[in-house]
Amino acid sequence: MSLFHPHSCSNSFISVSTDCGANPTADTNSSNDLCFKDSKQRIKKMFNQIELSVSSYDTAWVAMVPSPTSHRNPCFPACLNWLLDNQLPNGSWGPCRPHPLLIKDTLSSTLACVLALRRWGVGEEHMTKGLRFIESHFGSASDESQLTPIGFDIIFSGMVEYAKDLNLNLPLRSTDIDALFHKRDLQLRRENSKGREAYLAYVSEGIGKHQDWEMVMKYQRKNGSLFNSPSATAATLSHLPNSGCLHYLTALLDKFENAVPTLHPFHVFPRLCMVETVESLGIGQHFREEITSVLDETYRCWLQGEEEIFLDLPTCALAFRILRVNGYDVSSALAGFAEEHFFNSLGGYLKDLDAVIELFRASQMIIHPNEQLLEKHISWTSHFLKQELSNTSKCAYKHKQNIMQKVNDALEFPHYASLERLVYRRNIVNYDVDDTRMLKSSYSSLSIGNKDFLRLAVEDFNACQSVYHEELKQLERWVREKRLDKLKFARQKLAYCYFSAAATLCSPQLSDARLTWAKNGVLTTVVDDFFDVGGSEDELLNLIQLVEKHDLDVSIACCSEEVEIIYSALDNTISEIGEKAIAWQGRNIKTHVSEIWLDLLRSMLQEAQWSKEKAVPTVNEYMRNGYISFALGPIILPALYFVGPRLSEAVVKSGEYSLLFRHVSTCGRLLNDIHSFKRESMEGKLNAVSLHIIHGTNSVTEDHVNQELKHLIEERRREMHRLVLQKNDSIVPRQCKELFWKMSKVLHLFYMKDDGFTSHEMANAVKAVIHEPILVDQL
């Protein structure tokens, strides 16, 4: 890891060509290609070189540490010299890119630097300029709209008290100083708890001579530091000689020479942030080798119980979520971050929304029945985030729309209802290239906020979108050629069917899978409408007979034009899929696709016969038939042959394959039945909800049944996710298992507000994925 210094800040922490893609000449495409490649190379290098901004605040506290051999001399004079060399023109020290919302941070850093100079009797002119800055900006110390460093009320007032001990006259009114001490005393008198004790140890420099230093030493880490914080460690060493603290700070200066960051080590979290960033922006496919390396290294640290992971909430939550999603065997390690701990510890006093979002998202990764702790985390974190969202006036981030958008997205789109392309677009549009984070002082890292990520993501998104646009045109021609638009009874839902494919099967190389998914989606919609309202019993039987025999003369064997149109489209599509699969699988899969369609047609016929005969099946009879009649078979199962791995007959006939299909189809059937219950009841149709009521006791209500079915959906969804992530004892390739999970996401999104294909938001989603490119100038 290396540090950024203030003199480098004029370049905004990055060095990129300013004219990439900006010149509208004939060379634009080649210029964009070159910028694309350059961005990729810079990002690849960042995976191996983490750069973090220097902390004037922490460097000042390290500079104040006396030599163990002579308390009249600094232990780290290079830090003192750095302070003298790096005062900003306005007299302050602090964030190298001044921001109007970081004045509290700047005040804290400036006062710490002035104290360090006073402590050793150097830099009289520097101190004078620093004190002028404090005097002119002191009003911001009580400004609630400012971004507030952790422990500011305790630390800043503690430094004011230390200034008195050093006989340093601060240009502050006595009433202002009294107000500072009053706020500090209120915090120090709060109810005691383990979490609060850790918090007070973390802000030790603000408590100074009043601190219980023996208590503080309970939190010393293996590397000798207190909380990996140079300032807390330096303050401790100044009051309590300790070889571990001295070793930590000495090693820090050996590494960084004359200045320190606000946090060290800072190794696992930024690399995980890079993995999260490239994946969430849709460019992860360009960095598979780097991602695998980071995940393997993180898993090694996880197994070894590294403190950098397990003693830091954001790092632990992010590591748990990313490792679990990528199939690593990790059990929940989030027990130490319970609600009461959070609100009485570092994060609680900061109300760190980033940390709570990470914990909320990590807690959704439940795949085992015994993970009740994650359930508790979901409950309190979602409540906390909703409160912050509804009361942003009290939020430290109220001027940062980015973080509030993250809160809204986390609550509105849980991981099981988030489609990749929509996620990518939201993250691109909301991406913050200057993602400053706050501990006891602010810090920035190119690994967390960077224009190269954004540039690459926009280029990749728009390139993929152009492919989708052309594929949709191809599908529109197919609908006309097959005369499906002539079927008046059938809903025309091509755009939505293709959207569900494009939003989840994102890679341009998966064109065959997307087209197969979309065509069969259109056909299942047509067939569903045909069995539901468009066809007579003779026509339904005729259609099934045609598919069973599939070698009849269509002009003679079809009993109506509608049957002829549907069968011709079905037969042609099945044959086309079978032929295309040869290139992917080395064999024709037409027979299997025909069987999938026959299973669906027969299940739909069963439902039609129940309806005609006014029969009332049992719940089990209905669900055994209903998970097939929900019509996911022709959409998902043929597409599995076009995502990469070869699927043997053994895999296709395996229990794992069947269970994945049953789980996703059951979820879909129940989601549909819950949302369509009232409409279908009015039409005299039965579904899972009405059958539960019919076969239940007199006290069974719709609400009771809905809650019961929602619980069942949750169980099936989590079991399906466990199967998808499972590596051991699994024969279905991960790429194929992912398709079942992607379809589950589609279903949960479609049924979040209504029973599909009717919401205004869905129409906008189609535009966002297929039709509307992202314009760089608008970001």
Beta strands, then each sheet from edge to edge (+ up, - down):
strand 1: 2-4
strand 2: 51-53
strand 3: 437-438
strand 4: 442-443
sheet 1: 1+ 2+
sheet 2: 3+ 4-
end
